[in-house]
Amino acid sequence: MSARHLLAAPAGDEFHAPGTEIFEWGPLWDGAPSWVTKPTLVVTLSVIIVVGFFWAAFSKPKLVPRGVQNVGEVGYLFVRDQIARPMIGGKDADRWMPFLLSTFFLILIMNWMGVVPVMQFPGPSHIAFAIVFAVFVYVLMWFLSIKHQGFVGWFKGMMFPPGLPKPLYVLYAPIELLSTLIVRPFTHSVRLFANMFAGHLLLAFFATVAYWFLIEKLTPLGAGIGVLGFLLTIVMTGFEMFVQALQAFIFTILAASYIGGAMHPEH
């Protein structure tokens, strides 16, 4: 973890676990605008990395891929075959690949920034970034639903699907309306945010334990705790990278399912 993360929590002669202060960042330098913070830097660098990667991979594609193009094609095929086509299907899936591919890799890189030395901060651990992605998908779902089903048709199909006993609609209709209009965008953003927030806090805790008991207050008894904290930091870093990739996949596959449901409500 960064020096700020390690030194912010312990104070005095007692160990203090890191808290929400590790997510609070002011301007990067004195006199900088208030919005020029480490989280915005992480997100900006993530965008540059994703754009640069795909530009290098596909700006001059070769018939036989190699190097960066080979990695890019593997990523493209993964998103297409595991997310786009199962959730949207047919030619529509290929049409939405630029959006889904960009969404998956941008969230993935922003998440992985949490374990990159110096950066060590996952962008979506700030709820604002997760909300922006979720709101964009939500507005897109509204637009596609109204475009393909009509405003009345969308709400009718959502709240009163055929085949259910009529008395059941009394319960089903308001629950489905609440789920679609409120719960869905809320959970879409909070799921990503909460996992990145908790994972980053957990890594900071184990790193702080290692720093405190091995460097700040080294004693024969505390050394064992420090070594354990160090080992758990390594293990949890690997596990966190898996969770970060999984959350990028889950967010994107849910976005694809919302798009597919809006365009093909019969499925």
N, C-alpha and C positions, 0 to 999 in steps of 0.2 A: 504494500500500500504506500501511498505518498507520505511524505514527512508530515504534512498537515494532518492527515488522517491518524497517523501514529501519535502525534504529539498533542492533538486537540483533546483527547479523552483523559489520559492520565494527568493528574495534578497533585502536587504535594507528595505525601508519603503513602498514599493509598491508591490502589488501582481503581480506575473508573472506566467502565465500558463506554465505547463510542456511542453517540446517540444521533439524533437528527441533525446535529450541527455539521456533520460531514457532508450534508447535501446543500449547505448554505454557502454560496460563493458570491463574493462581491466582484467589482471590476478587476480585470486582470492586472492593471497597473494604475497608479495614482493619476487621476485626471481622465481616465478612460470613461466612455459612456456607460451608464448603469447596466445596459444590456450586453456589454462585452464581457461575458463571464466564461468560466470554464465549460459549463453545459452548452452554451451556444457555440463555443469553439469546437467541442466534441462533435456536435451535430453538423457543423459546417465542414469539418474535416471528413466526416463520414460521407457526406454528399460528394465531396471532391474525390474521395477514394473510389466510390461506386461508379461515378461518371468516368473517372480515369481508367478504371479496370475494364469497363465494357467498351470504352473507346479503343483501348489497346487490343482488346479481344476481337472486336468485330468491325473496326474501321476499314481494315484491309483483309478480309477473311480469305483463307486458303482452302483449296479443295480438300486437302488432307490436313486437318487441324494439328497444331503443335503448340507447345508453350502456353501462353496466356489464352489463346483461342481455345485450346483443348479444355482448359479449366472452365472457361466461359460457357462452352457448349455443354459440359457436364452440369453446370448450374442451371442452364436454360432447360435442359431435358428433365432435370429433377423437378423444377417448378411446373413445367408443362404436364408431365406424366403423373406427378403425385398431388398436384394442387388444381391446376386449371382444368384439365380434361375431366377428372372425376367430379368436380364441383359444378362446372359450367357445361362441358360437353360440346362435341362437334366443332364446327368452324368458329363459333363464338368464343371458344376457349383460346384459340390462336389469336383472335383479335384483341383479347384482353391480356395477352402475355406481357406486353411492355409495362403495363401498370402493375401486374402481379409480380413480375420479375424484379422491377425496381423497388416495390414495397418490401418484398422478402429480403433482398440484399441490403437495403438501406437500414431496416430494423436490425438485421443480423450484425452489420458492422457497428451500428450505434450501441448495440448490446455488448459486443465483444470489446468495445472501447473500455469496458469496465475492468478488463484484465490486461490491457496494454500498458506497459510501463510508461510512466509520466502522465499519460491520460488518466487511466484508472478511474473512469467515471462512466457508467452506462447512461446514455442520454435519456431513455424512457423512465429512469428512476425519478425524473421530474415529471409529475402528472401532466403538465402542460403539453409536453411533446407527445405523450400517448393520446391525449385528448384530441390533438390536431389530426392525427392519423385516423382515429375512430370517427370523428365528426365528418371528415372528408368521405370516408366509406359510407357513413350514414346518409349524407346528402346525396351521394351517388346512388344509393339504394332507392331513395325516394324518387329521384329523377327517372331511373330506369323502370321502376314499378309503375309510375304514372304514364310513362311513355308507352310501355308495352301492354299495360292492363287497363289504363284509364284510372282516374282518381277514384271514382265510385267502384269500379271493378276491383281495384286493388283492395280497398277496405272491405268490400263484400266478400272477396275470396279469402282475405285474412281472417275475418271474424265469423264468417258463416260458410265454411267449406261444406260441400255436399256430402251426404251419407251419414250424418250424425243425427241421432234422435233430437227432435225440436226442443224438448225441455232442457237438453244439455247445452244448448246455445246460451242460455241464461248465465251459465258459469264460464263457458268456453270463450265467448266473445270478449268480455272485459279483460279476462286474463291474457288472451292473445294480443289484444290492443295494447295493454300495459307492457307486455313482453317486447313487442315490436317497436313501440315508440319510445320507451324509457329504459327498460332493463337491458335490451340488446346493446345499444351504444354505450351504456354505463359499464356493463361487464366487459365489453370489447376493449375498452381503454384501461379499466382498473386491473384486469387480469395481467396485462403487459406491465403496467406500472408497478403493481404489488410484487410481482416476481423479481423485477429488477431492483426495486427498493430493498426488499428483504435479503436478496442475495448479496447485494453490495454491503449491507449492514453486517451480514454474517461474516463476510470476508474481512471487513474492517475489524470486527471483534477478535477473530483468531490472530490476525496480524498484530493487533495491539497487545494481545496476550504474549505473543512471541517477543515483541520489542520490549515490553515492560519487564518480563522476567529474565530475559537473556542479556539485555543491554542496560536498561534504566535502573533496575534493582536486582542485579545478579546475586543470587545466594545459592548455596548447595541444594537447599530444599526447593527453591523456586526454579532452578535450572530445568528440572524434569517437566514442570508445567510449561516452561518456555519452549522446550523442545517439542512437547506435544502440540502446543499452539502453532509452532512452525510447520510441523508435519501436517496438521489439519488445514493450515492455510494452503499448502500445496494440493492436498486432496480436494478440498472444497473449491479451489480454483478450477481444477479439471471438471468437477461436477457442475460448477456454475457456467462454464463454457457450454456444456451440454444443455443446461436449462435455457441459456440465452438463445441457442440455436433452435431449441424446441419452441420457445415463445415466438420467435420470428415465424416459424412454420405455422403455429396455431393461429396467430393473428392473420396471416395471409390466407390460410385455408378458410377461415371464417369470412374474410372479405370476399373470397371467391364464391362461397356458398350464398352470401347475401346477393351478390351479382347474379348468380345462377338462378336463385329463387325469384328475383325481380324479373328476369327475362323469360324464365320458363316456370311459371307458378304450378303447372300441372305436375312437375316433378317434385 
